[in-house]
Amino acid sequence: MNLFLQTTLSFGQSSVFNQGDDFFQTAMKWMLIACFALYVAFAFVVTRQIKIMRNTLITPFSPVLTTLGYVHLGAAFLCLVFFTLFL
């Protein structure tokens, strides 16, 4: 009986107590991935806004701003890929 209680109530990977924690961790992972997907969409919108601004108002700083926008979009996409693969 004591061995049965130890295996049933153990705090191992298949523990009764850890099932809620596994669900919570999985839910948090998917929420983080969804948040980063929204952030990639935001970075895409920023890039589009920079393009529209560049067509409307031409300044010497426009190429630098365009480059920064694309770097931001690339970094956001790489973060999304990192979280999807390694989280």
N, C-alpha and C positions, 0 to 999 in steps of 0.2 A: 504494500500500500504506500509506503514512504517513497519508493522508487517511482511509482505511478505519479504521485504528487510532484516530485522533483522534475520529471520529464514534462508533465502537463503545465506546470507553472514556471518553467525555466524562462530565463530572459534571453534566450537565444533568438536566432533568426525566425523561427516558426512559433514564437511565443504568442499566447493569447493576448498579452498586453501590448505587443508591438504591432498588431495588425492595424490599429488606428493610426499609429505613427507612420507606417508605410504608406497608408492612404494620404495622410497629410503631406508627406514629403513628395509623393507623386503629384498631388494637386498643386503644390507650390512650384514644382518644376515646370508643369504645364502652364501655370499662370505667368511665370517668368519668361517662358518662351513666347507666350502670347503678347506680353508687354514689349519684348524686344521686337516682335513682328510689327507691332504698332509703331515702335520707334523707327524702324526701317521705313515704314510708310511716311512718317513725319519727315525723315531725312530726304525722302524722295520728293515730298511736297516743297521742302526748302530748296532743293535743287531746281525744281521747276520755277519757283518764285525768283530765284537768282537769274534763270534764263530769261524770264519775262522782263525783269528789271534791266538786264543787260541790253535787251532789244529796245527798251524805252529810253533808258538813260545811259549814255556811253561815257565812261570815265576811264582814266588810266589805271584805276584800281580794279576794274572789272575782270581782267584775266586772273588776278590773284584771288578774287572772291569766288570766281567760278571754280578754280582749282581747289580752294578750301571746301567748297560745297561738295565736290566729287570725292574728296578725301573723307569728309564727314559721312557721306553715303556709304563709301566702301568700308569705313570703320564700323558703322552700324551693322552692315551686312555681315562682316566678319564676326562681330560679337554675337549675332543671331546664330551663325553657323557654329561658333564655339559652344554656346549654351545648348544648342540642339544635340551636338555630338558628345559633349563631355559632362553635361549636368546630370 
